[in-house]
């Protein structure tokens, strides 16, 4: 499981970005576990997994960047 810091949350749209080694990682409110999306805040350390596709490659949202899954407070 990887660890990073929440860089930005867009609460009215239900997503955010995690600042991590290698660049930013997108996350959607639906992948938050062990807490509510509304309880997360910028600067908070979180654990997450990188979403992979059926070939095992890191999934990219619209070809732009990696997506997180299982995001939870560290």
C-alpha positions in Angstrom: 0.0 0.0 0.0 1.4 3.4 -1.0 1.3 6.6 1.1 0.8 10.2 0.1 -0.6 13.5 1.2 -3.9 15.0 0.0 -2.9 17.8 -2.3 -6.3 19.1 -3.3 -10.0 18.2 -2.7 -12.8 19.4 -4.9 -15.6 18.6 -2.5 -18.5 19.9 -4.6 -17.4 17.5 -7.4 -16.4 14.6 -5.2 -12.8 14.0 -6.1 -9.3 15.0 -5.1 -5.6 14.5 -5.8 -2.9 12.8 -3.7 0.6 14.1 -3.9 2.8 11.0 -4.1 6.3 10.0 -5.2 6.2 10.0 -9.0 3.4 12.6 -9.3 -0.2 13.3 -8.4 -2.8 10.5 -8.1 -6.5 11.1 -8.8 -9.1 9.7 -6.4 -12.9 9.7 -6.4 -15.1 9.8 -3.3 -16.4 6.3 -4.1 -12.9 4.8 -3.3 -12.6 6.2 0.2 -12.7 3.6 3.0 -12.7 3.6 6.8 -13.9 7.3 6.8 -16.2 9.6 4.9 -15.0 11.7 2.0 -16.1 14.9 3.7 -13.8 14.1 6.7 -10.7 14.1 4.5 -8.7 17.4 4.3 -5.8 18.8 2.3 -2.5 18.1 3.9 -3.7 14.8 5.5 -1.6 11.7 5.0 -3.4 8.8 3.4 -2.7 5.2 2.4 -4.0 4.0 -1.0 -3.5 1.5 -3.7 -3.0 2.3 -7.4 -5.9 1.1 -9.6 -4.8 -1.4 -12.3 -6.4 -2.5 -15.5 -7.0 -6.1 -16.6 -3.4 -6.4 -17.8 -2.0 -5.3 -14.4 -0.9 -1.9 -15.7 -1.6 1.2 -13.6 -5.0 2.6 -14.7 -4.9 6.1 -16.1 -8.0 8.4 -16.0 -8.6 9.4 -19.6 -4.9 8.8 -20.3 -3.9 11.7 -17.9 -2.6 10.1 -14.8 -2.9 7.3 -12.2 -6.1 6.6 -10.2 -6.1 5.6 -6.5 -8.3 2.9 -5.0 -8.9 2.1 -1.3 -8.0 5.6 0.0 -8.0 5.8 3.8 -6.4 7.9 6.5 -2.9 6.8 7.5 
